[in-house]
């Protein structure tokens, strides 16, 4: 899976992206389990 790099985001956007990645990561873990 490609790692997406977010180069120029303000902090709020970066936080949102991290939350999304966390949710996606949890979803992927749930799918693998």
Secondary structure, DSSP 4 states (H G I P E B T S, - for coil): -PPPP--S--HHHHHHHHHHHHHHHHHHHHHH-
